[in-house]
Amino acid sequence: MFPLLLVSFLLTVAAGFANPVWWLASAVLLYLAVRHRQGYLGYDAEYRAYRERRIRQDRYDKRYRAERGSTARGK
C-alpha cells in the first residue's frame, strides 16, 4: 500500500506543473502515505515491544518461582 501511495504522489507532483489542483491531490496522498506508514510501524513496533516485555517477565517469574521453591524446600 505504501509504495502505491508513494508512486501516486510522485505522479501527481509531476502532473501538478500543469494544474494547481494536482498539488492539492499530491498533498493529500502524501498525508495519507505518512499516516499509513506511521500507524503501521507504530502499532507493530509497540506490540512487538509489549510481547517481548511480557515474554521476559514470564521467564523471570518462572525462574524466580523455581528458585524460591527450591530454597524454601531446602530449609
C-alpha positions in Angstrom: 0.0 0.0 0.0 2.8 2.4 0.9 4.7 2.1 -2.5 1.4 2.6 -4.3 0.7 5.8 -2.4 4.3 7.0 -3.0 4.1 6.4 -6.7 0.7 8.1 -6.8 2.3 11.1 -5.0 5.1 11.3 -7.5 2.8 11.2 -10.4 0.5 13.9 -9.0 3.5 16.1 -8.4 4.6 15.7 -12.0 1.0 16.5 -13.1 0.9 19.4 -10.7 3.0 21.6 -13.0 0.1 21.7 -15.4 -2.7 22.2 -12.9 -2.6 23.5 -9.3 -5.4 21.1 -8.3 -2.9 18.3 -8.7 -0.8 19.9 -6.0 -3.7 19.6 -3.6 -4.1 15.9 -4.6 -0.4 15.2 -4.1 -0.5 16.8 -0.6 -3.5 14.6 0.3 -1.7 11.5 -1.0 1.5 12.4 0.9 -0.5 12.9 4.1 -2.2 9.5 3.7 1.1 7.8 3.0 2.7 9.3 6.1 -0.2 8.5 8.3 -0.4 4.9 6.9 3.3 4.4 7.5 3.3 5.8 11.0 0.3 3.9 12.1 1.5 0.6 10.6 5.0 0.9 12.0 3.9 2.4 15.3 1.4 -0.3 16.1 3.7 -3.2 15.1 6.7 -1.8 17.0 4.6 -1.1 20.1 3.0 -4.5 20.0 6.4 -6.3 19.4 7.9 -4.4 22.4 5.0 -5.3 24.6 5.2 -9.0 23.6 9.0 -9.1 24.3 8.5 -7.4 27.7 5.8 -10.0 28.5 8.0 -12.9 27.5 10.9 -11.6 29.5 8.7 -11.0 32.5 7.2 -14.5 32.2 10.7 -16.1 32.0 11.8 -14.1 35.1 8.7 -15.1 37.0 9.1 -18.7 36.1 12.8 -18.7 37.1 12.1 -16.8 40.4 9.3 -19.2 41.3 11.6 -22.2 40.6 14.5 -20.7 42.7 12.2 -19.7 45.5 10.5 -23.0 45.6 13.8 -25.0 45.7 15.3 -22.8 48.5 12.0 -23.0 50.6 12.1 -26.8 50.4 15.8 -26.9 51.2 15.3 -25.1 54.6 
